[in-house]
Amino acid sequence: MKQYNPIIKKIRNLSKPVLVVVNGVTAGAGANIALCCDVVIAAESASFIQAFSKIGLIPDSGGTYFLPRLIGFGKASAIMMLGDKISAKEAERTGMIYKYFPDKVLVKEAEKIAAELAKLPTRALAFTKEALNNSLHQNLDQQLASEDLLQQKAAATNDFKEGVAAFIEKRKADFKGD
């Protein structure tokens, strides 16, 4: 409650996208902290383990919340109860992570993704993250209303105006974060 839960809450409430790069074995709370992030990439040699059952504990750090939403209840249940080691390739295939890369290019690919995120309209990304967070506890009508409100906020930004102008002028947008 005092150590890991505040980390999960800060990551989910941060108005910026959180990119996590897994390079090795990530187990238990470490795996679940990674899985709560917005974009998860991994080295081909990386793996994920829900090792809690092997030591008489239950998954924590949001694991029972995020993993079933990422890969489905049945698969998450089996992985958590059996403590299977999941390869990066399997994690990508099941939707647990965004992508995996060969070990030797992982850092370069992570830098490219981070640079791409940094060039995007930051307020729109924050609104997207807020909408995704909302979707975890709202019904469809509530979510549609939330999307409408957040879309109005996004449409009022200068980045939206720049994005439309760039589209019409057939050029790359130059977003400023306002």
N, CA, C and O atoms as a DFTB+ gen file, in Angstrom:
712 C
 N C O
     1  1       0.820      -1.199       0.000
     2  2       0.000       0.000       0.000
     3  2       0.867       1.267       0.000
     4  3       0.535       2.241      -0.676
     5  1       1.971       1.259       0.751
     6  2       2.791       2.460       0.877
     7  2       3.935       2.508      -0.129
     8  3       4.427       3.592      -0.446
     9  1       4.371       1.350      -0.640
    10  2       5.526       1.345      -1.524
    11  2       5.132       1.310      -3.003
    12  3       5.525       2.192      -3.767
    13  1       4.370       0.314      -3.404
    14  2       4.109       0.108      -4.829
    15  2       2.848       0.809      -5.329
    16  3       2.847       1.349      -6.435
    17  1       1.790       0.813      -4.548
    18  2       0.538       1.413      -5.017
    19  2       0.692       2.889      -5.401
    20  3       0.120       3.306      -6.409
    21  1       1.441       3.693      -4.640
    22  2       1.623       5.082      -5.069
    23  2       2.331       5.199      -6.429
    24  3       2.058       6.122      -7.196
    25  1       3.228       4.271      -6.718
    26  2       3.906       4.280      -8.024
    27  2       2.891       4.055      -9.139
    28  3       2.883       4.778     -10.135
    29  1       2.036       3.049      -8.966
    30  2       1.010       2.735      -9.968
    31  2       0.106       3.945     -10.182
    32  3      -0.168       4.325     -11.320
    33  1      -0.351       4.542      -9.104
    34  2      -1.252       5.692      -9.206
    35  2      -0.578       6.873      -9.892
    36  3      -1.204       7.559     -10.700
    37  1       0.686       7.116      -9.582
    38  2       1.400       8.231     -10.218
    39  2       1.566       7.999     -11.714
    40  3       1.394       8.922     -12.510
    41  1       1.895       6.786     -12.095
    42  2       2.046       6.478     -13.520
    43  2       0.728       6.689     -14.253
    44  3       0.701       7.317     -15.312
    45  1      -0.360       6.173     -13.701
    46  2      -1.658       6.283     -14.379
    47  2      -2.187       7.712     -14.371
    48  3      -2.902       8.102     -15.294
    49  1      -1.852       8.503     -13.348
    50  2      -2.356       9.873     -13.261
    51  2      -1.446      10.901     -13.917
    52  3      -1.833      12.060     -14.065
    53  1      -0.256      10.500     -14.308
    54  2       0.664      11.404     -14.983
    55  2       0.062      11.811     -16.325
    56  3      -0.454      10.959     -17.047
    57  1       0.118      13.079     -16.669
    58  2      -0.506      13.543     -17.910
    59  2       0.363      13.305     -19.135
    60  3       0.009      13.723     -20.238
    61  1       1.476      12.648     -18.954
    62  2       2.359      12.314     -20.073
    63  2       2.369      10.805     -20.280
    64  3       2.177      10.043     -19.333
    65  1       2.592      10.374     -21.523
    66  2       2.702       8.925     -21.731
    67  2       3.964       8.383     -21.063
    68  3       5.010       9.031     -21.060
    69  1       3.844       7.198     -20.507
    70  2       4.986       6.555     -19.859
    71  2       5.406       5.367     -20.717
    72  3       4.655       4.411     -20.908
    73  1       6.621       5.461     -21.223
    74  2       7.230       4.393     -22.017
    75  2       8.126       3.596     -21.088
    76  3       8.979       4.166     -20.407
    77  1       7.944       2.286     -21.053
    78  2       8.808       1.438     -20.240
    79  2       9.530       0.462     -21.167
    80  3       8.947      -0.084     -22.103
    81  1      10.807       0.262     -20.881
    82  2      11.654      -0.619     -21.669
    83  2      12.122      -1.746     -20.757
    84  3      12.835      -1.512     -19.781
    85  1      11.714      -2.969     -21.082
    86  2      12.074      -4.132     -20.278
    87  2      13.257      -4.819     -20.949
    88  3      13.182      -5.226     -22.109
    89  1      14.345      -4.941     -20.203
    90  2      15.561      -5.535     -20.738
    91  2      16.057      -6.567     -19.737
    92  3      17.000      -6.316     -18.986
    93  1      15.412      -7.735     -19.735
    94  2      15.765      -8.787     -18.794
    95  2      14.514      -9.413     -18.232
    96  3      13.432      -9.296     -18.806
    97  1      14.665     -10.073     -17.116
    98  2      13.524     -10.711     -16.462
    99  2      12.847      -9.675     -15.578
   100  3      13.504      -8.989     -14.794
   101  1      11.542      -9.567     -15.707
   102  2      10.780      -8.712     -14.807
   103  2       9.736      -9.583     -14.141
   104  3       8.941     -10.248     -14.805
   105  1       9.751      -9.570     -12.829
   106  2       8.897     -10.490     -12.077
   107  2       8.118      -9.748     -11.006
   108  3       8.534      -8.700     -10.512
   109  1       6.980     -10.323     -10.667
   110  2       6.184      -9.814      -9.556
   111  2       5.779      -8.373      -9.731
   112  3       5.269      -7.982     -10.781
   113  1       6.008      -7.579      -8.694
   114  2       5.613      -6.169      -8.719
   115  2       6.284      -5.426      -9.865
   116  3       5.674      -4.542     -10.467
   117  1       7.514      -5.767     -10.171
   118  2       8.213      -5.118     -11.287
   119  2       7.497      -5.339     -12.608
   120  3       7.375      -4.419     -13.416
   121  1       7.023      -6.557     -12.827
   122  2       6.265      -6.850     -14.046
   123  2       4.974      -6.046     -14.065
   124  3       4.593      -5.505     -15.103
   125  1       4.304      -5.966     -12.932
   126  2       3.023      -5.271     -12.888
   127  2       3.178      -3.762     -13.010
   128  3       2.314      -3.095     -13.580
   129  1       4.257      -3.224     -12.488
   130  2       4.526      -1.800     -12.696
   131  2       4.744      -1.549     -14.179
   132  3       4.230      -0.574     -14.727
   133  1       5.501      -2.418     -14.831
   134  2       5.709      -2.267     -16.281
   135  2       4.382      -2.320     -17.029
   136  3       4.146      -1.520     -17.934
   137  1       3.517      -3.256     -16.654
   138  2       2.261      -3.447     -17.383
   139  2       1.262      -2.320     -17.168
   140  3       0.304      -2.208     -17.933
   141  1       1.447      -1.492     -16.169
   142  2       0.524      -0.362     -15.976
   143  2       0.915       0.838     -16.823
   144  3       0.176       1.819     -16.893
   145  1       2.070       0.764     -17.465
   146  2       2.548       1.897     -18.261
   147  2       1.817       1.974     -19.598
   148  3       1.123       1.038     -19.994
   149  1       1.981       3.096     -20.283
   150  2       1.239       3.354     -21.509
   151  2       1.788       2.618     -22.722
   152  3       1.023       2.113     -23.544
   153  1       3.089       2.555     -22.834
   154  2       3.733       1.862     -23.950
   155  2       4.812       0.972     -23.345
   156  3       5.733       1.458     -22.688
   157  1       4.695      -0.333     -23.571
   158  2       5.656      -1.287     -23.010
   159  2       6.361      -1.973     -24.163
   160  3       5.730      -2.615     -25.002
   161  1       7.687      -1.830     -24.195
   162  2       8.482      -2.561     -25.170
   163  2       9.507      -3.393     -24.413
   164  3       9.806      -3.132     -23.248
   165  1      10.038      -4.399     -25.099
   166  2      10.962      -5.303     -24.419
   167  2      12.026      -5.810     -25.376
   168  3      11.842      -5.835     -26.592
   169  1      13.140      -6.211     -24.791
   170  2      14.179      -6.913     -25.542
   171  2      13.659      -8.308     -25.858
   172  3      12.866      -8.872     -25.104
   173  1      14.100      -8.844     -26.946
   174  2      13.687     -10.195     -27.332
   175  2      14.010     -11.204     -26.227
   176  3      13.278     -12.177     -26.046
   177  1      15.087     -10.980     -25.497
   178  2      15.488     -11.903     -24.437
   179  2      14.738     -11.669     -23.125
   180  3      14.905     -12.437     -22.178
   181  1      13.926     -10.636     -23.057
   182  2      13.203     -10.308     -21.826
   183  2      12.097     -11.323     -21.568
   184  3      11.648     -12.032     -22.469
   185  1      11.674     -11.367     -20.312
   186  2      10.539     -12.225     -19.961
   187  2       9.792     -11.606     -18.777
   188  3      10.304     -10.747     -18.060
   189  1       8.571     -12.081     -18.613
   190  2       7.667     -11.586     -17.582
   191  2       7.197     -12.766     -16.750
   192  3       6.809     -13.802     -17.292
   193  1       7.233     -12.607     -15.424
   194  2       6.821     -13.699     -14.550
   195  2       5.909     -13.153     -13.449
   196  3       6.249     -12.195     -12.755
   197  1       4.768     -13.775     -13.313
   198  2       3.880     -13.511     -12.183
   199  2       4.204     -14.602     -11.154
   200  3       3.496     -15.604     -11.053
   201  1       5.259     -14.395     -10.410
   202  2       5.819     -15.430      -9.538
   203  2       5.163     -15.513      -8.159
   204  3       5.611     -16.285      -7.310
   205  1       4.138     -14.749      -7.931
   206  2       3.541     -14.655      -6.592
   207  2       3.099     -16.018      -6.045
   208  3       3.352     -16.335      -4.883
   209  1       2.440     -16.818      -6.885
   210  2       1.914     -18.099      -6.405
   211  2       3.032     -19.040      -5.963
   212  3       2.800     -19.941      -5.157
   213  1       4.215     -18.843      -6.472
   214  2       5.348     -19.704      -6.122
   215  2       5.875     -19.436      -4.713
   216  3       6.634     -20.229      -4.155
   217  1       5.454     -18.290      -4.145
   218  2       5.906     -17.969      -2.794
   219  2       4.728     -17.732      -1.840
   220  3       4.913     -17.198      -0.747
   221  1       3.537     -18.121      -2.248
   222  2       2.381     -18.034      -1.368
   223  2       1.734     -16.671      -1.273
   224  3       1.084     -16.356      -0.277
   225  1       1.908     -15.854      -2.311
   226  2       1.297     -14.532      -2.320
   227  2       0.325     -14.397      -3.493
   228  3       0.188     -15.306      -4.312
   229  1      -0.336     -13.259      -3.555
   230  2      -1.193     -12.955      -4.700
   231  2      -0.556     -11.810      -5.486
   232  3       0.208     -11.027      -4.921
   233  1      -0.858     -11.701      -6.770
   234  2      -0.323     -10.580      -7.550
   235  2      -0.777      -9.248      -6.956
   236  3      -1.925      -9.092      -6.539
   237  1       0.149      -8.299      -6.930
   238  2      -0.154      -6.967      -6.403
   239  2       0.297      -5.918      -7.407
   240  3       0.545      -6.228      -8.573
   241  1       0.400      -4.700      -6.960
   242  2       0.833      -3.581      -7.801
   243  2      -0.030      -3.450      -9.058
   244  3       0.463      -3.121     -10.137
   245  1      -1.315      -3.711      -8.895
   246  2      -2.247      -3.571      -9.999
   247  2      -2.275      -4.731     -10.969
   248  3      -2.969      -4.668     -11.984
   249  1      -1.543      -5.782     -10.683
   250  2      -1.481      -6.923     -11.603
   251  2      -2.837      -7.540     -11.891
   252  3      -3.149      -7.851     -13.041
   253  1      -3.647      -7.720     -10.849
   254  2      -4.960      -8.337     -11.063
   255  2      -5.916      -7.379     -11.765
   256  3      -6.988      -7.787     -12.212
   257  1      -5.545      -6.147     -11.862
   258  2      -6.351      -5.142     -12.561
   259  2      -5.938      -5.021     -14.030
   260  3      -6.782      -5.081     -14.924
   261  1      -4.637      -4.853     -14.273
   262  2      -4.167      -4.583     -15.629
   263  2      -4.033      -5.824     -16.501
   264  3      -4.460      -5.811     -17.656
   265  1      -3.454      -6.890     -15.975
   266  2      -3.196      -8.054     -16.823
   267  2      -4.466      -8.644     -17.442
   268  3      -4.456      -8.936     -18.637
   269  1      -5.558      -8.836     -16.694
   270  2      -6.771      -9.352     -17.339
   271  2      -7.318      -8.420     -18.418
   272  3      -7.911      -8.880     -19.394
   273  1      -7.126      -7.140     -18.249
   274  2      -7.594      -6.180     -19.245
   275  2      -6.718      -6.204     -20.491
   276  3      -7.189      -5.908     -21.589
   277  1      -5.455      -6.554     -20.327
   278  2      -4.538      -6.620     -21.462
   279  2      -4.696      -7.899     -22.271
   280  3      -4.701      -7.864     -23.501
   281  1      -4.827      -9.028     -21.580
   282  2      -4.777     -10.315     -22.301
   283  2      -6.006     -11.187     -22.106
   284  3      -6.092     -12.264     -22.695
   285  1      -6.953     -10.748     -21.298
   286  2      -8.146     -11.546     -21.045
   287  2      -8.065     -12.253     -19.701
   288  3      -6.988     -12.574     -19.198
   289  1      -9.241     -12.481     -19.143
   290  2      -9.348     -13.048     -17.797
   291  2      -8.737     -14.449     -17.707
   292  3      -7.943     -14.724     -16.807
   293  1      -9.107     -15.332     -18.637
   294  2      -8.657     -16.722     -18.561
   295  2      -7.150     -16.864     -18.658
   296  3      -6.537     -17.594     -17.879
   297  1      -6.552     -16.165     -19.616
   298  2      -5.102     -16.236     -19.800
   299  2      -4.390     -15.632     -18.581
   300  3      -3.415     -16.194     -18.080
   301  1      -4.886     -14.489     -18.117
   302  2      -4.272     -13.849     -16.947
   303  2      -4.372     -14.740     -15.719
   304  3      -3.418     -14.859     -14.951
   305  1      -5.526     -15.363     -15.536
   306  2      -5.725     -16.242     -14.390
   307  2      -4.714     -17.384     -14.398
   308  3      -4.096     -17.678     -13.374
   309  1      -4.548     -18.021     -15.544
   310  2      -3.610     -19.139     -15.641
   311  2      -2.173     -18.682     -15.411
   312  3      -1.424     -19.334     -14.684
   313  1      -1.787     -17.573     -16.021
   314  2      -0.420     -17.069     -15.863
   315  2      -0.145     -16.732     -14.397
   316  3       0.934     -17.025     -13.881
   317  1      -1.118     -16.120     -13.732
   318  2      -0.922     -15.731     -12.340
   319  2      -0.914     -16.927     -11.405
   320  3      -0.130     -16.964     -10.456
   321  1      -1.763     -17.889     -11.654
   322  2      -1.837     -19.049     -10.770
   323  2      -0.687     -20.027     -10.991
   324  3      -0.185     -20.624     -10.039
   325  1      -0.272     -20.188     -12.240
   326  2       0.796     -21.146     -12.545
   327  2       2.190     -20.537     -12.459
   328  3       3.175     -21.266     -12.342
   329  1       2.285     -19.219     -12.514
   330  2       3.594     -18.567     -12.435
   331  2       4.454     -18.819     -13.652
   332  3       5.680     -18.868     -13.550
   333  1       3.818     -18.982     -14.818
   334  2       4.565     -19.234     -16.053
   335  2       5.488     -18.067     -16.395
   336  3       5.175     -16.906     -16.134
   337  1       6.624     -18.404     -16.980
   338  2       7.537     -17.389     -17.508
   339  2       7.091     -17.092     -18.937
   340  3       7.039     -17.995     -19.772
   341  1       6.774     -15.845     -19.217
   342  2       6.268     -15.433     -20.514
   343  2       7.372     -14.710     -21.274
   344  3       7.913     -13.713     -20.795
   345  1       7.703     -15.212     -22.453
   346  2       8.741     -14.584     -23.270
   347  2       8.232     -13.265     -23.841
   348  3       7.026     -13.023     -23.889
   349  1       9.150     -12.428     -24.268
   350  2       8.764     -11.162     -24.897
   351  2       7.934     -11.419     -26.144
   352  3       6.977     -10.695     -26.417
   353  1       8.294     -12.438     -26.896
   354  2       7.544     -12.764     -28.116
   355  2       6.103     -13.130     -27.773
   356  3       5.173     -12.663     -28.431
   357  1       5.909     -13.957     -26.753
   358  2       4.568     -14.343     -26.323
   359  2       3.822     -13.141     -25.736
   360  3       2.620     -12.984     -25.951
   361  1       4.539     -12.300     -25.000
   362  2       3.909     -11.109     -24.421
   363  2       3.383     -10.190     -25.518
   364  3       2.299      -9.623     -25.384
   365  1       4.135     -10.041     -26.589
   366  2       3.653      -9.224     -27.706
   367  2       2.474      -9.901     -28.398
   368  3       1.479      -9.247     -28.711
   369  1       2.580     -11.191     -28.634
   370  2       1.525     -11.923     -29.336
   371  2       0.189     -11.851     -28.604
   372  3      -0.862     -11.760     -29.238
   373  1       0.225     -11.892     -27.281
   374  2      -1.010     -11.884     -26.506
   375  2      -1.530     -10.476     -26.200
   376  3      -2.636     -10.323     -25.682
   377  1      -0.747      -9.464     -26.515
   378  2      -1.168      -8.097     -26.226
   379  2      -0.741      -7.597     -24.863
   380  3      -1.186      -6.538     -24.423
   381  1       0.114      -8.345     -24.190
   382  2       0.614      -7.916     -22.886
   383  2       1.520      -6.697     -23.042
   384  3       1.525      -5.806     -22.193
   385  1       2.286      -6.663     -24.130
   386  2       3.176      -5.532     -24.406
   387  2       2.948      -5.051     -25.833
   388  3       2.338      -5.747     -26.645
   389  1       3.443      -3.864     -26.126
   390  2       3.301      -3.285     -27.458
   391  2       4.175      -4.006     -28.475
   392  3       3.673      -4.493     -29.488
   393  1       5.484      -4.078     -28.215
   394  2       6.402      -4.705     -29.163
   395  2       7.635      -5.224     -28.434
   396  3       7.969      -4.787     -27.333
   397  1       8.291      -6.166     -29.084
   398  2       9.621      -6.558     -28.632
   399  2      10.582      -6.361     -29.794
   400  3      10.180      -6.383     -30.957
   401  1      11.851      -6.169     -29.470
   402  2      12.876      -5.911     -30.468
   403  2      14.097      -6.778     -30.167
   404  3      14.313      -7.167     -29.019
   405  1      14.893      -7.080     -31.188
   406  2      16.153      -7.769     -30.922
   407  2      16.967      -6.964     -29.897
   408  3      16.978      -5.733     -29.918
   409  1      17.628      -7.673     -29.024
   410  2      18.362      -7.036     -27.932
   411  2      19.285      -5.917     -28.410
   412  3      19.360      -4.859     -27.786
   413  1      19.979      -6.153     -29.507
   414  2      20.997      -5.197     -29.946
   415  2      20.422      -3.868     -30.442
   416  3      21.159      -2.887     -30.539
   417  1      19.134      -3.812     -30.757
   418  2      18.535      -2.559     -31.234
   419  2      17.506      -1.991     -30.264
   420  3      16.863      -0.986     -30.570
   421  1      17.339      -2.609     -29.109
   422  2      16.305      -2.187     -28.163
   423  2      16.429      -0.716     -27.774
   424  3      15.445       0.021     -27.836
   425  1      17.598      -0.289     -27.383
   426  2      17.777       1.089     -26.930
   427  2      17.481       2.062     -28.071
   428  3      16.817       3.078     -27.867
   429  1      17.971       1.754     -29.261
   430  2      17.720       2.614     -30.420
   431  2      16.226       2.708     -30.712
   432  3      15.717       3.796     -30.985
   433  1      15.526       1.592     -30.658
   434  2      14.082       1.587     -30.910
   435  2      13.325       2.333     -29.812
   436  3      12.355       3.039     -30.087
   437  1      13.771       2.174     -28.579
   438  2      13.147       2.904     -27.465
   439  2      13.317       4.406     -27.649
   440  3      12.382       5.175     -27.422
   441  1      14.495       4.817     -28.056
   442  2      14.749       6.238     -28.300
   443  2      13.880       6.761     -29.431
   444  3      13.394       7.889     -29.356
   445  1      13.672       5.969     -30.478
   446  2      12.819       6.380     -31.595
   447  2      11.366       6.553     -31.141
   448  3      10.704       7.522     -31.513
   449  1      10.880       5.612     -30.339
   450  2       9.497       5.711     -29.839
   451  2       9.361       6.926     -28.922
   452  3       8.384       7.667     -29.020
   453  1      10.320       7.132     -28.042
   454  2      10.272       8.292     -27.142
   455  2      10.295       9.598     -27.937
   456  3       9.565      10.537     -27.622
   457  1      11.130       9.647     -28.958
   458  2      11.206      10.852     -29.794
   459  2       9.890      11.082     -30.527
   460  3       9.438      12.221     -30.645
   461  1       9.279      10.022     -31.014
   462  2       7.990      10.144     -31.693
   463  2       6.913      10.652     -30.740
   464  3       6.138      11.538     -31.098
   465  1       6.859      10.101     -29.538
   466  2       5.887      10.571     -28.551
   467  2       6.113      12.048     -28.229
   468  3       5.153      12.801     -28.064
   469  1       7.372      12.463     -28.139
   470  2       7.691      13.847     -27.803
   471  2       7.261      14.827     -28.890
   472  3       7.017      15.998     -28.600
   473  1       7.165      14.369     -30.124
   474  2       6.766      15.235     -31.244
   475  2       5.251      15.359     -31.381
   476  3       4.770      16.220     -32.118
   477  1       4.508      14.528     -30.699
   478  2       3.052      14.520     -30.833
   479  2       2.418      15.607     -29.967
   480  3       3.076      16.150     -29.080
   481  1       1.150      15.929     -30.213
   482  2       0.481      16.955     -29.417
   483  2       0.264      16.480     -27.981
   484  3      -0.584      15.628     -27.716
   485  1       1.032      17.035     -27.076
   486  2       1.078      16.517     -25.704
   487  2      -0.261      16.593     -24.978
   488  3      -0.598      15.693     -24.209
   489  1      -1.017      17.642     -25.209
   490  2      -2.318      17.743     -24.523
   491  2      -3.272      16.683     -25.050
   492  3      -4.046      16.112     -24.282
   493  1      -3.228      16.413     -26.348
   494  2      -4.080      15.355     -26.905
   495  2      -3.678      14.002     -26.326
   496  3      -4.543      13.172     -26.047
   497  1      -2.390      13.767     -26.144
   498  2      -1.950      12.518     -25.529
   499  2      -2.448      12.421     -24.089
   500  3      -2.873      11.355     -23.644
   501  1      -2.395      13.531     -23.371
   502  2      -2.891      13.544     -21.986
   503  2      -4.388      13.248     -21.955
   504  3      -4.855      12.488     -21.107
   505  1      -5.140      13.849     -22.878
   506  2      -6.584      13.599     -22.940
   507  2      -6.867      12.146     -23.318
   508  3      -7.808      11.540     -22.806
   509  1      -6.051      11.589     -24.212
   510  2      -6.200      10.174     -24.588
   511  2      -5.964       9.283     -23.379
   512  3      -6.717       8.340     -23.136
   513  1      -4.920       9.585     -22.628
   514  2      -4.627       8.798     -21.433
   515  2      -5.761       8.907     -20.425
   516  3      -6.136       7.916     -19.798
   517  1      -6.307      10.105     -20.267
   518  2      -7.438      10.294     -19.357
   519  2      -8.644       9.474     -19.820
   520  3      -9.319       8.844     -19.006
   521  1      -8.912       9.485     -21.121
   522  2     -10.034       8.705     -21.653
   523  2      -9.811       7.206     -21.433
   524  3     -10.741       6.485     -21.071
   525  1      -8.595       6.747     -21.648
   526  2      -8.300       5.332     -21.416
   527  2      -8.471       4.979     -19.942
   528  3      -9.043       3.939     -19.617
   529  1      -7.983       5.831     -19.054
   530  2      -8.170       5.593     -17.619
   531  2      -9.648       5.540     -17.273
   532  3     -10.078       4.670     -16.516
   533  1     -10.427       6.463     -17.819
   534  2     -11.865       6.487     -17.566
   535  2     -12.536       5.206     -18.040
   536  3     -13.459       4.708     -17.396
   537  1     -12.076       4.678     -19.160
   538  2     -12.715       3.495     -19.748
   539  2     -12.634       2.270     -18.848
   540  3     -13.384       1.311     -19.029
   541  1     -11.742       2.300     -17.900
   542  2     -11.568       1.153     -17.011
   543  2     -12.658       1.043     -15.956
   544  3     -12.781       0.011     -15.296
   545  1     -13.456       2.103     -15.790
   546  2     -14.498       2.057     -14.760
   547  2     -15.837       2.630     -15.210
   548  3     -16.762       2.718     -14.403
   549  1     -15.965       3.017     -16.460
   550  2     -17.208       3.621     -16.932
   551  2     -17.971       2.684     -17.863
   552  3     -17.386       1.820     -18.515
   553  1     -19.296       2.873     -17.912
   554  2     -20.080       2.142     -18.909
   555  2     -20.003       2.899     -20.236
   556  3     -19.390       3.964     -20.303
   557  1     -20.610       2.367     -21.279
   558  2     -20.495       2.963     -22.605
   559  2     -21.032       4.394     -22.642
   560  3     -20.381       5.273     -23.207
   561  1     -22.190       4.646     -22.062
   562  2     -22.751       5.995     -22.084
   563  2     -21.833       6.990     -21.376
   564  3     -21.628       8.104     -21.859
   565  1     -21.292       6.590     -20.248
   566  2     -20.368       7.467     -19.520
   567  2     -19.104       7.709     -20.343
   568  3     -18.582       8.823     -20.388
   569  1     -18.622       6.654     -20.989
   570  2     -17.398       6.786     -21.774
   571  2     -17.613       7.697     -22.982
   572  3     -16.748       8.509     -23.309
   573  1     -18.746       7.567     -23.634
   574  2     -19.043       8.439     -24.772
   575  2     -19.110       9.898     -24.327
   576  3     -18.619      10.783     -25.028
   577  1     -19.707      10.151     -23.178
   578  2     -19.782      11.514     -22.648
   579  2     -18.379      12.030     -22.305
   580  3     -18.059      13.192     -22.558
   581  1     -17.553      11.161     -21.731
   582  2     -16.184      11.530     -21.388
   583  2     -15.392      11.854     -22.646
   584  3     -14.669      12.849     -22.687
   585  1     -15.525      11.019     -23.670
   586  2     -14.842      11.272     -24.946
   587  2     -15.275      12.607     -25.540
   588  3     -14.451      13.363     -26.055
   589  1     -16.578      12.891     -25.466
   590  2     -17.085      14.146     -26.021
   591  2     -16.436      15.340     -25.320
   592  3     -15.970      16.270     -25.979
   593  1     -16.405      15.315     -24.002
   594  2     -15.812      16.410     -23.240
   595  2     -14.323      16.567     -23.560
   596  3     -13.842      17.677     -23.790
   597  1     -13.608      15.455     -23.573
   598  2     -12.170      15.514     -23.837
   599  2     -11.890      15.918     -25.284
   600  3     -10.902      16.602     -25.551
   601  1     -12.744      15.506     -26.216
   602  2     -12.566      15.905     -27.615
   603  2     -12.762      17.413     -27.768
   604  3     -12.053      18.062     -28.537
   605  1     -13.714      17.957     -27.042
   606  2     -13.919      19.409     -27.079
   607  2     -12.683      20.140     -26.549
   608  3     -12.268      21.159     -27.101
   609  1     -12.108      19.609     -25.480
   610  2     -10.891      20.221     -24.931
   611  2      -9.746      20.135     -25.937
   612  3      -9.000      21.098     -26.117
   613  1      -9.607      18.984     -26.590
   614  2      -8.542      18.807     -27.578
   615  2      -8.750      19.737     -28.773
   616  3      -7.793      20.307     -29.297
   617  1     -10.000      19.887     -29.197
   618  2     -10.300      20.734     -30.349
   619  2     -10.056      22.213     -30.059
   620  3      -9.949      23.010     -30.990
   621  1      -9.969      22.585     -28.802
   622  2      -9.718      23.978     -28.429
   623  2      -8.228      24.304     -28.346
   624  3      -7.866      25.434     -28.019
   625  1      -7.358      23.336     -28.635
   626  2      -5.917      23.573     -28.520
   627  2      -5.331      24.113     -29.827
   628  3      -5.881      23.914     -30.911
   629  1      -4.215      24.791     -29.688
   630  2      -3.483      25.258     -30.870
   631  2      -2.904      24.078     -31.642
   632  3      -2.760      24.146     -32.863
   633  1      -2.574      23.010     -30.947
   634  2      -2.054      21.827     -31.647
   635  2      -3.089      21.244     -32.600
   636  3      -2.734      20.761     -33.675
   637  1      -4.355      21.282     -32.223
   638  2      -5.401      20.817     -33.143
   639  2      -5.417      21.692     -34.394
   640  3      -5.473      21.181     -35.512
   641  1      -5.368      23.000     -34.205
   642  2      -5.350      23.919     -35.361
   643  2      -4.146      23.628     -36.247
   644  3      -4.263      23.607     -37.472
   645  1      -2.998      23.405     -35.635
   646  2      -1.785      23.092     -36.391
   647  2      -1.928      21.758     -37.122
   648  3      -1.509      21.632     -38.273
   649  1      -2.518      20.766     -36.459
   650  2      -2.700      19.455     -37.086
   651  2      -3.590      19.530     -38.311
   652  3      -3.296      18.907     -39.331
   653  1      -4.673      20.283     -38.221
   654  2      -5.581      20.446     -39.362
   655  2      -4.892      21.217     -40.484
   656  3      -4.992      20.840     -41.652
   657  1      -4.192      22.296     -40.130
   658  2      -3.481      23.084     -41.141
   659  2      -2.436      22.232     -41.853
   660  3      -2.310      22.297     -43.076
   661  1      -1.701      21.448     -41.106
   662  2      -0.679      20.581     -41.700
   663  2      -1.318      19.551     -42.625
   664  3      -0.776      19.259     -43.691
   665  1      -2.439      19.010     -42.238
   666  2      -3.150      18.038     -43.073
   667  2      -3.581      18.687     -44.393
   668  3      -3.362      18.127     -45.468
   669  1      -4.189      19.858     -44.303
   670  2      -4.677      20.561     -45.501
   671  2      -3.508      20.954     -46.406
   672  3      -3.600      20.859     -47.630
   673  1      -2.414      21.393     -45.791
   674  2      -1.240      21.834     -46.551
   675  2      -0.313      20.684     -46.933
   676  3       0.727      20.898     -47.556
   677  1      -0.690      19.472     -46.560
   678  2       0.084      18.264     -46.879
   679  2       1.540      18.373     -46.417
   680  3       2.480      18.134     -47.175
   681  1       1.683      18.746     -45.136
   682  2       3.011      18.835     -44.533
   683  2       2.968      18.193     -43.162
   684  3       1.900      17.878     -42.638
   685  1       4.127      18.007     -42.598
   686  2       4.221      17.428     -41.255
   687  2       3.867      18.495     -40.219
   688  3       4.332      19.631     -40.313
   689  1       3.058      18.137     -39.249
   690  2       2.652      19.074     -38.216
   691  2       3.814      19.391     -37.283
   692  3       4.662      18.540     -37.018
   693  1       3.840      20.617     -36.794
   694  2       4.841      21.069     -35.834
   695  2       4.111      21.421     -34.539
   696  3       3.761      22.579     -34.309
   697  1       3.889      20.422     -33.706
   698  2       3.133      20.605     -32.473
   699  2       3.985      21.289     -31.408
   700  3       5.184      21.031     -31.296
   701  1       3.353      22.162     -30.630
   702  2       4.051      22.921     -29.602
   703  2       3.596      22.567     -28.182
   704  3       4.186      23.040     -27.211
   705  1       2.566      21.752     -28.055
   706  2       2.085      21.365     -26.724
   707  2       1.116      22.352     -26.121
   708  3       0.948      22.404     -24.903
   709  1       0.472      23.142     -26.978
   710  2      -0.525      24.088     -26.450
   711  2      -1.779      24.092     -27.308
   712  3      -2.723      24.826     -27.016
